[in-house]
Amino acid sequence: MKVDIPFRVTVTDPLPGVAMQVQRGKNELLPPTSSSHDSLVFNFEISVDLSGDVPNFLGKYSQGPKDARFVYVNSGTYAGQKDTSWARRAKLSLMSISKEQVEEALSSPKARIEAIFGGTGSNGGPTCASVKNLVWTVVKK
């Protein structure tokens, strides 16, 4: 059984002057749904196959092999920005999302699965590599 689930990724404290976009497929980019100097918000859907014991995340926003799916949040040149020296990607693992969370999101018509992470890394540049301690939660609007 495949279902589409709304997702939201919020980037707090993004690095000023550095573009960030969610990677869609290999070459497409999704700009923020809303942005301010304090945060960037991305809304999109991921298809999920619930026929197995664990969810299988599918579609253009889901990257990587079946047992290690993730979402990329690109920054700098990877986000299509030409006037920057930054070229980074933050990797948001989907593997901690349980089947129960997906089913909970499906049980409410306005629910979504959401994660929040800081946009500036410890070295002062845009967050990159695998985001540590990322928590996905079900939010009912």
Backbone torsions as a table, in degrees:
resi	resn	phi	psi	omega
1	MET	NA	119.2	178.2
2	LYS	-104.6	135.3	179.3
3	VAL	-136.3	153.4	175.5
4	ASP	-98.9	129.4	-177.8
5	ILE	-117.8	130.7	174.0
6	PRO	-70.0	135.9	176.5
7	PHE	-122.3	150.1	172.1
8	ARG	-135.4	132.2	173.2
9	VAL	-119.5	126.7	176.7
10	THR	-114.2	127.3	176.5
11	VAL	-103.9	115.8	178.5
12	THR	-92.8	148.8	178.1
13	ASP	49.3	54.7	177.4
14	PRO	-65.7	152.5	179.4
15	LEU	-65.8	121.2	-178.7
16	PRO	-57.3	137.7	176.5
17	GLY	80.5	2.2	-180.0
18	VAL	-115.1	121.6	-179.7
19	ALA	-69.9	146.6	173.0
20	MET	-135.2	137.2	177.5
21	GLN	-147.5	150.1	176.8
22	VAL	-82.1	135.7	179.2
23	GLN	-78.3	132.1	177.4
24	ARG	-118.7	114.4	-175.8
25	GLY	68.4	-145.4	-178.6
26	LYS	-90.9	-33.3	-170.9
27	ASN	-128.6	-6.5	-177.5
28	GLU	-92.2	157.7	-179.1
29	LEU	-132.5	144.4	176.8
30	LEU	-109.7	115.9	177.5
31	PRO	-73.0	164.2	178.4
32	PRO	-60.3	144.5	173.9
33	THR	-71.4	-37.2	173.9
34	SER	-146.8	153.7	-179.1
35	SER	-149.2	150.5	172.7
36	SER	-148.4	178.8	178.1
37	HIS	-69.9	-16.8	-179.6
38	ASP	-92.6	-26.3	-175.8
39	SER	-160.5	159.2	172.1
40	LEU	-124.7	136.6	-179.0
41	VAL	-122.0	130.8	178.5
42	PHE	-119.6	128.3	175.8
43	ASN	-118.4	132.6	-179.7
44	PHE	-161.0	171.9	178.0
45	GLU	-116.7	144.7	173.4
46	ILE	-122.2	133.2	174.7
47	SER	-78.7	139.2	-178.8
48	VAL	-129.1	129.4	174.2
49	ASP	-94.8	118.4	-177.3
50	LEU	-103.2	16.4	-175.7
51	SER	-74.7	-18.5	179.6
52	GLY	-100.7	-171.6	179.1
53	ASP	-71.5	-30.1	178.3
54	VAL	-122.5	151.4	-179.8
55	PRO	-64.5	143.4	173.5
56	ASN	-111.8	110.6	-177.0
57	PHE	-84.2	127.4	-173.0
58	LEU	-127.1	171.5	173.6
59	GLY	101.1	-178.9	-171.8
60	LYS	-69.3	-25.0	-179.1
61	TYR	-88.7	-15.5	179.8
62	SER	-90.0	120.4	-177.0
63	GLN	-110.5	161.3	171.8
64	GLY	87.1	177.0	-178.9
65	PRO	-72.2	161.5	-174.6
66	LYS	-51.5	-38.8	-176.2
67	ASP	-92.9	11.5	-179.5
68	ALA	-152.7	45.6	-176.8
69	ARG	-70.2	151.0	-179.3
70	PHE	-157.0	169.5	174.1
71	VAL	-116.1	137.0	175.5
72	TYR	-97.8	132.3	167.0
73	VAL	-110.7	108.8	-175.6
74	ASN	-87.6	149.2	175.9
75	SER	-135.9	158.9	179.1
76	GLY	64.9	-133.9	-176.9
77	THR	-63.1	-30.1	176.4
78	TYR	-67.7	-18.2	177.7
79	ALA	-99.6	13.7	176.5
80	GLY	87.6	5.3	-179.5
81	GLN	-82.1	130.7	-176.1
82	LYS	-93.8	-30.6	-172.7
83	ASP	-97.9	51.4	-179.1
84	THR	-148.4	155.4	175.0
85	SER	-95.8	-5.3	-179.3
86	TRP	-81.2	140.5	175.8
87	ALA	-149.9	91.4	-173.6
88	ARG	-135.8	161.6	173.2
89	ARG	-139.7	128.7	172.2
90	ALA	-93.1	133.8	-176.6
91	LYS	-107.2	116.0	-177.9
92	LEU	-106.5	103.7	-177.9
93	SER	-65.0	137.1	175.3
94	LEU	-95.8	-3.7	-168.9
95	MET	-73.8	-11.7	176.7
96	SER	-88.8	-3.2	178.6
97	ILE	-80.5	122.4	-176.4
98	SER	-87.8	162.5	174.7
99	LYS	-60.5	-36.3	179.1
100	GLU	-64.0	-38.8	177.6
101	GLN	-65.2	-41.9	178.1
102	VAL	-62.3	-44.8	179.3
103	GLU	-64.3	-36.6	176.5
104	GLU	-64.7	-41.4	178.0
105	ALA	-64.0	-34.8	178.4
106	LEU	-72.2	-25.6	-174.9
107	SER	-74.9	-15.1	179.2
108	SER	-122.5	126.7	-174.0
109	PRO	-63.2	-19.7	-178.8
110	LYS	-113.9	20.1	-179.1
111	ALA	-85.8	158.9	176.3
112	ARG	-149.7	164.3	173.9
113	ILE	-103.6	131.6	-169.4
114	GLU	-135.6	146.6	173.0
115	ALA	-136.7	148.7	178.9
116	ILE	-128.4	134.0	175.4
117	PHE	-146.6	157.6	179.3
118	GLY	-76.7	137.5	-175.2
119	GLY	-87.6	-9.6	179.4
120	THR	-111.8	125.1	-178.1
121	GLY	-79.0	173.5	-177.6
122	SER	-64.5	-21.7	179.3
123	ASN	-90.2	4.2	178.6
124	GLY	90.0	-6.8	177.3
125	GLY	-96.7	-178.6	177.4
126	PRO	-61.8	145.0	177.4
127	THR	-57.0	137.1	179.6
128	CYS	-144.7	170.6	-178.7
129	ALA	67.9	-164.5	-178.2
130	SER	-70.9	126.0	179.7
131	VAL	-76.4	120.5	-177.9
132	LYS	-79.6	148.7	175.2
133	ASN	57.6	31.1	177.5
134	LEU	-73.2	132.1	-179.4
135	VAL	-119.5	124.3	173.9
136	TRP	-96.2	130.6	179.2
137	THR	-127.2	156.5	173.8
138	VAL	-92.3	124.3	-179.8
139	VAL	-116.6	128.6	176.4
140	LYS	-101.8	116.5	-173.0
141	LYS	-57.5	NA	NA
